[in-house]
Amino acid sequence: MNHDQNLGQVMSSDVISVAPNQSIQEAATLMAEHNLGSLPVVQNGELVGIITDRDITLRSTAHGGDTHTSCSECMSSSIVSCESTMDVHEAATIMAQNQIRRLPVVENGKLVGMVALGDIATNEAYADEAEEALSDISLKEGQQTYDDLQP
């Protein structure tokens, strides 16, 4: 495998996403159907947030929120993202530093893909970086939401 791969070569371009006005019930249903813990929130192709199963639980359900609450009310809007030309090593470092397992890939503000630690780990050339990033994330993750993990 080539050690100089960029994210465009390892990312998933078939991304399941929600719109800000969709309900958290719709988001949770998509997460369950596709075995995902988070979804990018996209409006007119532009990445505007991330919503996680934990965001839904802590920001709505735990407070007696309605299942029709919009994703925009529960999502995290401070997003760590990268471009498809970014080196895989750099992406693994960013994921570890920001305590995230999935990194949205954007081009000119538009969502074009997602890269997960698993995408990096399945590539033998980057298995060590992925393992180190996951270890760093797992040690510090605790009981936080996506926003709590942002610097």
Helices and strands as residue ranges (DSSP letters): H 7-10, H 24-34, E 38-43, E 46-52, H 53-59, G 61-63, H 71-74, H 88-98, E 102-107, E 110-116, H 117-121, G 124-126, H 127-141, G 147-149
